[in-house]
Amino acid sequence: MYAVFESGGLQFNAEVGTILKVPFLAIKPGETVSLEKVLLVKSGDNALVGNPYLTSARVEAEVLGEGLAEKVDVYKFKRRTKNRRHNAHRQKYTEIKINKIVSPEN
């Protein structure tokens, strides 16, 4: 079974056992989370597509941990003015493992 879900404004492909890094969720490691914004569920040749979301479909996952993504450097430069700025940012993420995909058919 295969699903596409939304978390933090981004879309992710999910199969059972997949480990994903999603935008930060305020949930402690070891707990489970149910992601309700499911866009598509595919099982074999049958595919259910939401408009925009499927009702009564969800993806259940276990939170493995939290972390910081790679550093993104931001440089601002204006020529001939000695105006140079440097800034950096590291986005928080939550690592989850997909345990179960619940389809509206079930």
Secondary structure by P-SEA (a helix, b strand, c coil): cccccccccbbbbbcccbbbbcccccccccbbbbbccccccccccbbbbcccccccbbbbbbbcccccccbbbbbbbbccccbbbbbbbbbbbbbbbbcccccccc
